[in-house]
Amino acid sequence: MGYPATVTTIPAYVARTQLGSILKALQGKRAARFIITKGGKPVACMISPTDLDDILEELDPEFQKSLKLAHKEYQAGKTITLHDYMKKKIRSRRAG
């Protein structure tokens, strides 16, 4: 997602009557997020499946471990740019 999602708060009765429009907005390039209220209080959220996947991935302990390891390697200078990696990969294919 290139742009931050917009968050719109809507009452439950509007969500019921505008479900098709809400689903369409969830699929857009600038995916929206909705907070559904009942009696003025938040009771539910609607987000795209991609947003949900991203959230679940970020909460995954294994993913968190890999991020910490990558950060340590970055701080230790054990990283290369994608451009340099691709050059190295192409050279090894030509040699092999």
ChimeraX attribute file (.defattr): number of C-alpha atoms within 10 A of each C-alpha:
attribute: neighborCount
match mode: 1-to-1
recipient: residues
	/A:1	10
	/A:2	7
	/A:3	8
	/A:4	9
	/A:5	17
	/A:6	11
	/A:7	14
	/A:8	12
	/A:9	14
	/A:10	16
	/A:11	17
	/A:12	18
	/A:13	12
	/A:14	12
	/A:15	18
	/A:16	10
	/A:17	10
	/A:18	11
	/A:19	12
	/A:20	11
	/A:21	10
	/A:22	18
	/A:23	15
	/A:24	11
	/A:25	18
	/A:26	21
	/A:27	14
	/A:28	12
	/A:29	11
	/A:30	14
	/A:31	21
	/A:32	21
	/A:33	19
	/A:34	21
	/A:35	18
	/A:36	20
	/A:37	18
	/A:38	12
	/A:39	8
	/A:40	11
	/A:41	10
	/A:42	14
	/A:43	12
	/A:44	11
	/A:45	14
	/A:46	18
	/A:47	19
	/A:48	17
	/A:49	11
	/A:50	13
	/A:51	17
	/A:52	12
	/A:53	11
	/A:54	11
	/A:55	11
	/A:56	11
	/A:57	13
	/A:58	13
	/A:59	11
	/A:60	10
	/A:61	10
	/A:62	11
	/A:63	13
	/A:64	13
	/A:65	11
	/A:66	11
	/A:67	13
	/A:68	12
	/A:69	12
	/A:70	14
	/A:71	14
	/A:72	12
	/A:73	12
	/A:74	12
	/A:75	10
	/A:76	9
	/A:77	9
	/A:78	10
	/A:79	12
	/A:80	9
	/A:81	8
	/A:82	9
	/A:83	9
	/A:84	10
	/A:85	12
	/A:86	11
	/A:87	11
	/A:88	11
	/A:89	12
	/A:90	12
	/A:91	11
	/A:92	10
	/A:93	8
	/A:94	7
	/A:95	7
	/A:96	6
